[in-house]
Amino acid sequence: MEYKRIIKNRKVFLLCVLLLVTTAAAYIYKQINAVSAEQAVSEYGEDALQENGLMSYREFQEQYAASYPGYLEKILTQNDDLTGISIFQKKDSFSFRNLEKTKADYKSLVGLKAEVGNFRALESVVSFETADYITFIFGVILVWSFFDDEKKGLWCVNYATPGGRMKLAMARCGVLLLGNSIFQTVLFFLLFGSAFLLYGGIEDIGCSVQSSPLFRDCILQVNVWEYLLLFVMLHLAAAFAMSLFVWMVLLFCRSHMLSTGLLLIVLAGECVFSNGLSDQSILVGLKYGNLFRLIHPGDILYNYRNFNLFSYPINCFRAYLCLMLVTIMLSIVISAWITSVRRPIATVGKIELRIAGLLKKINRVCHQGLSHLSVFGMEVYKILVMHKGILFLIVWIYLLVSQIDTRSIYYLGTGAVLKEIYSEYSGPDDGRLRAYIVRQEAVLQQEQLQYEKAVSAYETGEISREEMENASMVYSSFSALEGGIESVNMQLGYMERIKEERGISAWFLSDKGYRILWTGDGLYQGQGYGKQEQRGLLAIIVLILLLSTVFSYDRTCGMEKLMRAAPYGREKLFYIKIRVAGLTCLFICLVTYGLELYEVQKLYPVSCLKAPVQSLDFMEHFPIVMAAGSFLLMVEMIHFLVLFMTAMAVFACTVYFRGIKGVAAALIILVFPAALQMLGFDWCQYISVLQPLVYVRILQEHGFVCSIISVIAMMVFGMICYLLVKKRWCQNES
Amino acid sequence: MKLEIKGLSKKYGDFQALKALNVEFTEGIYGILGPNGAGKSTFMNLLTDNLKRTAGEICLDGKEILSLGKEYRAKLGYMPQQQGFYEQFSAMEFLRYIGKLKGLKGRKLNGQIEELLTKVNLYEIRHSPMSSLSGGMRQRVLLAQALLGKPEIVIMDEPTAGLDPKERINIRNIVAEISKDKIVFIATHVVSDIECIASKVLLLKKGELIRMESPAGLIASVRGKAGEIPCTKEELQKLQEKYVTGNTIQRQEGLFFRIVGDDLPPEANVIWNNLTLEDVYMYYLEQS
């Protein structure tokens, strides 16, 4: 019955479906990105790969499979060698025991054959960390649903029934086990299914798991499918243990605010221990015997690692299993005990009472301050605090910031020459650059002449081989300059052409930063739009999460009639809510595109904002003559407008469909087509809001007219939504 | 001030919730009595323009309220049936929020809030979140918000629903106190809510206005229509089966079964005095 109750809770059910779909989509998207990056590299061709000392996956596999027996032997002999060293000879030391244990563990692998195969599906799923966190979130949702009876005032009723105590606690343990089993099965079915579809390799699942380089230190003698099964089972057990633990902690205090705070403190502490402690620390036991590892086991499941516990080597994997079992047992016992002995109505403990009193005081002070907010401020407060919008914003900003890559770029060869030229001569064509190029061309010519002379002298035997090699080296050192001059000449040629054809005085400038912003070029071909789409989708999702309650909440909590009976509760309040949406869109726009600009500025600074945008050869066909800075501003304004119109669509969905249905409608209309478009379903671009949001893509791929039509279509869609919402809010109900 | 209702009708699909209502209101307290589904809430929602009417007019001093719009709503105080709140708001925040939506600002708003909170006896807990308030307290906050901006027309939909007798008396007293120079509507099916304070009572049944009169007039209209049948506990069950709308009364003299109707049975003692609005309610609204 308990399970039925939770499953029948549409909110919980929809959230779970959403989690599953999001995880699968995130995984597929990540893999598609990885594949396209790989394809971009392979565009250099096999020769280039070999030239750069790179290997294809197959070659790498072959080399690894051949070297695996040697690798095992090396570990065993290394251990033998080390035991000869004095510090490893002390028999009661951790070092000695660790060597012995490692030797014994690896000995079991001797004779194991690593085969050549395709294991990328397994590797990609095993290293897809997002799934771990999603599983944890699912567990928390499941546990929270246990407290529904409390919120609905049914705790007293349940507690008074014969099965409302220990039996209920046991039923809830069963719900956690069953719920996690179903969720994990579906999740890994989706992930492994997508992985094998994307990468293939199903025929190699009979090979030993050590055939994949990722598992070379796994001491379990299992093949790929057995490992796969074990992996899913372990994740299921870990998820069960973790959700039990969350339930136990949430039961500690009567106040959910306090227990949530306690849970956050425990998890944050464990996270710090897990990530902050080094393997050499004396507290290393806290690193691996750590609850955070139950959420995110990391490489513990496939790497060989022992830690020091009172001079005894403890295998991390075994410690992990023990931790899991202990957590399960303890959590079941404590949770069941609390559930069966805690009465619905009881006096609160002294400490809890004091903390609650303190929180009440803080709350009172906050409310005193908040009561002075304007209606606009109240609306913002409702979004950020009452509907936990601040949490969505923090997660969103964290995701955006974690994607920023501002590693320094080292310029070599032609790149370095060009960098110097751009820093010196960027700007309008004032003749200085041309003079410089003429001078450099003369230098180059002279060098070429000298080189030709040296070649003929070498052929006639006038100079030795060594002298010829020196001459050759000197000449090749000028090849970077030659490349630079060639590139500059091409740009100058373009500048002359555009002057002739359209009368535009183009500037000489570095276009790399602009390329990243306005073309499909990121750090590699095609990445630019991908990243822009990713950011756009995130912006849309956060917009839905923030704004979905603006109109619908007033209705859900029964405030709508009251507000609409007030003189300013219709048009004025409607416009205030629209202004709040505008502010939200502006904020999302500033953060999303501000961070994008920041990233580009760090990598390839955009300069010469006053230059005509046609100075960039990929903007040659843009019909309006405007400064690059103005174009940048225009693009950002389009981003804002599209987001604002998207906000109107969110409002329309949530005004016409109540509660969670509204959010689901917004996700289906706005996110689903966008996600499909990103996953490569091109037909979705016609119904996806991402299309006008990544405005520069339509501009580059379909031209100016199409781009304007797309933006206008979005404006019309947004305006229709706006009018529908206004009609619904400002006019009376029929 | 005169509020005129002319031919006001409301249909939900095929269901006629309100049938061509024609009535005029001037200053005073109007109790609207009727069983569930009589059209009380529909009438309230039409008065607040929260619901689109099917036909008819509502005019304030000769002007249609739809054309008056904001001007009309500025004179309106509305206390809805359900206790809809932002649970995280404190009473103070809530009143400020509604006050601002009513166009009140600064000292005027603060002064009114303090005055009303004191009146409804909630000043001490003004900064506590709504979620921590009892049903009675929440109802008083709702009453306070309805009175913000000193409205000339106050509309209360089931103001005492779910309250204990003491809270009921409190709210009734406040309503009686503030009703001077105002048109106050109280829709309820609890007769005692309006018995002593209403200047006129409207009886609504299946969307129709059955009668509109002062409580005294209504009581007078049922003189000779109520009777009591002395009975034993054994006889009571039979009487209850026969007269569905009868009322059982336990007195010192014994058990009585009180019934209302045009044709009282011969065994019933006709009551000429001590009639109440409850008899009026039973006579007009509960008889099939």
Contacts between the chains, C-beta under 8 A, distances in Angstrom:
chain1	res1	chain2	res2	distance
A	363	B	129	7.0
A	364	B	90	8.0
A	364	B	127	4.7
A	364	B	128	7.4
A	367	B	89	7.9
A	367	B	90	4.1
A	367	B	92	7.0
A	367	B	93	6.1
A	367	B	127	4.8
A	367	B	128	8.0
A	367	B	129	7.0
A	368	B	92	7.6
A	368	B	127	5.6
A	370	B	90	7.9
A	370	B	93	5.8
A	371	B	90	6.5
A	371	B	92	4.5
A	371	B	93	4.4
A	371	B	96	5.1
A	371	B	127	7.6
A	372	B	96	7.6
A	373	B	93	8.0
A	374	B	100	6.8
A	375	B	97	6.7
A	375	B	100	4.8
A	375	B	101	6.5
A	378	B	93	7.5
A	378	B	97	5.3
A	378	B	100	8.0
A	382	B	86	7.0
A	385	B	88	7.2
A	386	B	86	6.6
A	386	B	88	5.0
A	553	B	86	8.0
A	557	B	84	5.4
A	557	B	85	6.4
A	557	B	86	6.3
A	557	B	87	7.2
A	558	B	80	7.1
A	558	B	82	4.7
A	558	B	83	7.2
A	558	B	84	2.4
A	558	B	85	7.6
A	559	B	84	4.7
A	559	B	85	7.0
A	559	B	86	6.6
A	560	B	84	7.7
A	561	B	45	7.2
A	561	B	48	7.0
A	561	B	50	4.8
A	561	B	78	7.4
A	561	B	80	5.1
A	561	B	84	7.4
A	562	B	78	6.3
A	562	B	80	5.5
A	562	B	84	6.1
A	562	B	98	7.2
A	562	B	145	7.3
A	563	B	98	7.7
A	563	B	101	6.0
A	564	B	48	7.5
A	564	B	49	7.8
A	564	B	50	5.5
A	565	B	48	4.3
A	565	B	49	7.6
A	565	B	50	6.4
A	565	B	73	6.2
A	565	B	76	5.8
A	565	B	78	3.8
A	565	B	155	7.8
A	566	B	73	6.2
A	566	B	76	8.0
A	566	B	78	8.0
A	566	B	98	6.4
A	566	B	101	4.0
A	566	B	102	5.0
A	567	B	70	4.6
A	567	B	71	7.7
A	567	B	73	4.3
A	567	B	74	4.1
A	567	B	76	7.9
A	567	B	101	7.4
A	567	B	102	5.9
A	567	B	103	5.5
A	568	B	70	7.3
A	568	B	100	7.4
A	568	B	101	4.8
A	568	B	102	6.9
A	568	B	103	5.6
A	569	B	73	7.4
A	569	B	101	4.7
A	570	B	70	7.8
A	570	B	73	8.0
A	571	B	70	7.9
A	572	B	101	7.7
A	573	B	101	6.2
A	731	B	52	7.4
A	732	B	49	5.3
A	732	B	50	5.7
A	732	B	51	5.6
A	732	B	52	4.6
A	733	B	50	6.5
A	733	B	51	5.5
A	733	B	52	6.3
A	734	B	51	7.9
A	734	B	52	4.4
